[in-house]
């Protein structure tokens, strides 16, 4: 299997929002997954969004972990859906990934709109409830229903997510 770990919107502006309780737990899990990917040579794609007027830098804790990753692609988007940004879509198609394992912020807007994209050449998208940060405004139960429908795998535990990433 040709798997890739995709980080979405893990940016400094998150610290200024009401995400802090979710952010710390997700960051801890993401650091563990990044370290696993680094040692297992699983590629990582880091997708950020260019939000006008916000601190768009990658979170320091994530950026430090990504330094030693040999196979990493970085993309900045201006739209909720990462596939609307041509370079990201080309990367997925060119590298012929089978599975995108997705973790990140704005579960309702960015993650859900990205995983709802159907025309990506048979790529399966997988995520885990405890690897997503909700914005606190959107109804997460409604978002979860959408994620369960759009994703090829929606885990309740990131350990299950990691087991799939390893296969």
JOKADA-V318416 format. One record per residue. N is the residue number from 1. RES is the residue in one small letter. OMEGA is omega in whole degrees, 0 to 359 (999 if undefined). Layout:
BEGIN
N:RES:OMEGA / N:RES:OMEGA
END
This chain:
BEGIN
1:x:178 / 2:x:185 / 3:x:175 / 4:x:176 / 5:x:183 / 6:x:174 / 7:x:181 / 8:x:170 / 9:x:178 / 10:x:190 / 11:x:185 / 12:x:182 / 13:x:180 / 14:x:181 / 15:x:183 / 16:x:182 / 17:x:184 / 18:x:184 / 19:x:195 / 20:x:180 / 21:x:179 / 22:x:187 / 23:x:184 / 24:x:181 / 25:x:180 / 26:x:179 / 27:x:179 / 28:x:179 / 29:x:180 / 30:x:178 / 31:x:178 / 32:x:180 / 33:x:178 / 34:x:179 / 35:x:177 / 36:x:180 / 37:x:181 / 38:x:183 / 39:x:181 / 40:x:183 / 41:x:173 / 42:x:182 / 43:x:178 / 44:x:172 / 45:x:178 / 46:x:182 / 47:x:176 / 48:x:178 / 49:x:179 / 50:x:178 / 51:x:181 / 52:x:176 / 53:x:180 / 54:x:178 / 55:x:188 / 56:x:179 / 57:x:175 / 58:x:178 / 59:x:183 / 60:x:182 / 61:x:179 / 62:x:182 / 63:x:179 / 64:x:180 / 65:x:184 / 66:x:184 / 67:x:185 / 68:x:180 / 69:x:184 / 70:x:184 / 71:x:182 / 72:x:173 / 73:x:180 / 74:x:180 / 75:x:174 / 76:x:181 / 77:x:178 / 78:x:185 / 79:x:178 / 80:x:186 / 81:x:181 / 82:x:180 / 83:x:175 / 84:x:177 / 85:x:189 / 86:x:183 / 87:x:178 / 88:x:180 / 89:x:179 / 90:x:179 / 91:x:181 / 92:x:182 / 93:x:182 / 94:x:181 / 95:x:177 / 96:x:177 / 97:x:175 / 98:x:186 / 99:x:173 / 100:x:176 / 101:x:193 / 102:x:176 / 103:x:176 / 104:x:185 / 105:x:183 / 106:x:182 / 107:x:184 / 108:x:184 / 109:x:188 / 110:x:184 / 111:x:182 / 112:x:180 / 113:x:178 / 114:x:183 / 115:x:177 / 116:x:178 / 117:x:184 / 118:x:187 / 119:x:180 / 120:x:172 / 121:x:175 / 122:x:179 / 123:x:178 / 124:x:179 / 125:x:187 / 126:x:175 / 127:x:180 / 128:x:182 / 129:x:184 / 130:x:174 / 131:x:181 / 132:x:178 / 133:x:176 / 134:x:183 / 135:x:178 / 136:x:180 / 137:x:181 / 138:x:178 / 139:x:186 / 140:x:177 / 141:x:178 / 142:x:178 / 143:x:180 / 144:x:176 / 145:x:178 / 146:x:179 / 147:x:179 / 148:x:180 / 149:x:187 / 150:x:184 / 151:x:174 / 152:x:176 / 153:x:178 / 154:x:185 / 155:x:175 / 156:x:185 / 157:x:183 / 158:x:176 / 159:x:175 / 160:x:177 / 161:x:181 / 162:x:179 / 163:x:177 / 164:x:179 / 165:x:181 / 166:x:186 / 167:x:999
END
